[in-house]
Amino acid sequence: MMIIKTFEQFVSENSLKAGEDSKIYVEDLTLDSGKTIKSAEILGAITACQTENDFKDYFYREYGQDAFAEGEMDVLTAYFLDKSAEDAEEEKEAEGEEEEEGSGEAEGGEAEEDDLDIDI
């Protein structure tokens, strides 16, 4: 019997989705030094850190400066930057929707005032 997995099932074996609506998957990272950084820890650091430098400092404090080979910190940083870009895009879309709703209410408010103005 052959078991066929969907892309979501295949990717989720060793990774976590960065959010319910997110397109970003964060995978476990095994360092050359032998230590494994779990995807849950990476996502937690992404959520907790405000800047890229804070994010890097967290992992350097936890695992040490020498634990990361060339390119390993770049992988972690790429996750952080991808998630930050996605969050910024979502905020921009939300602001655009709020502005559209706000301008519609302002126009509607003026129309209601005109209807209430009755000359006797």
C-alpha positions in Angstrom: 0.0 0.0 0.0 1.3 3.4 -1.0 0.7 6.4 1.3 0.5 9.7 -0.5 0.9 12.9 1.5 -0.2 16.4 0.6 2.4 19.2 0.5 1.1 20.5 3.8 1.5 17.1 5.5 5.0 16.6 4.0 6.3 20.0 5.0 4.7 19.9 8.5 6.7 16.8 9.6 9.8 18.8 10.5 8.5 22.3 10.2 5.9 24.7 11.5 3.8 27.2 9.6 4.6 30.8 10.8 0.9 31.6 11.2 -2.5 30.4 10.3 -2.6 32.6 7.2 1.2 32.6 6.6 2.9 31.2 3.6 6.2 30.8 5.5 7.3 27.4 6.9 10.1 27.3 9.5 12.1 24.1 9.6 14.3 22.7 12.3 17.9 23.6 11.8 20.7 21.2 12.6 23.9 23.0 13.1 27.3 21.7 12.0 28.2 21.5 15.7 25.5 18.8 16.1 22.9 20.9 18.0 19.4 21.1 16.6 17.3 24.3 16.8 13.6 23.3 16.8 11.2 25.3 14.5 9.1 26.2 17.6 12.1 27.9 19.2 12.9 29.8 15.9 9.2 31.0 15.7 9.3 32.0 19.3 12.4 34.1 18.8 10.8 35.7 15.6 7.8 36.6 17.6 9.7 37.9 20.7 12.4 39.9 18.9 11.7 43.4 17.5 14.8 43.7 15.3 17.1 41.5 13.4 20.0 42.2 15.8 17.9 41.1 18.8 17.0 38.0 16.9 20.7 37.2 16.2 21.8 38.0 19.7 19.2 35.6 21.1 20.7 32.7 19.2 24.3 33.7 19.9 23.5 33.9 23.6 21.8 30.5 23.6 24.2 28.5 21.4 27.4 30.6 21.4 29.2 32.5 18.7 31.1 29.5 17.5 28.1 27.2 17.2 27.1 28.6 13.8 29.0 27.7 10.7 29.0 29.9 7.6 25.5 30.3 6.3 23.6 28.8 9.3 22.8 32.2 10.8 21.8 33.4 7.4 19.1 30.7 7.3 17.7 31.9 10.6 17.9 35.5 9.5 16.0 34.7 6.3 13.2 33.3 8.4 13.1 36.4 10.5 13.1 38.8 7.4 10.5 36.7 5.5 8.1 36.8 8.5 8.8 40.6 9.1 8.1 41.3 5.4 4.9 39.3 5.5 3.7 41.1 8.7 4.5 44.5 7.1 2.5 43.5 4.0 -0.5 42.5 6.2 -0.4 45.8 8.1 -0.3 47.7 4.9 -3.3 45.9 3.5 -5.2 46.4 6.8 -4.4 50.1 6.7 -5.7 50.3 3.1 -8.9 48.6 4.1 -9.4 50.9 7.1 -8.8 54.0 4.9 -11.4 52.8 2.4 -13.9 52.1 5.1 -13.2 55.4 6.8 -13.7 57.4 3.6 -17.0 55.6 2.9 -18.2 56.5 6.4 -17.3 60.2 5.9 -19.2 60.4 2.7 -22.2 58.6 4.2 -22.1 60.8 7.2 -22.5 64.0 5.1 -25.4 62.5 3.2 -27.2 61.7 6.4 -26.8 65.3 7.6 -28.3 66.6 4.3 -31.3 64.3 4.8 -31.9 65.6 8.3 -31.9 69.2 7.3 -35.6 70.2 6.9 -36.8 73.7 6.0 -40.1 74.7 7.6 
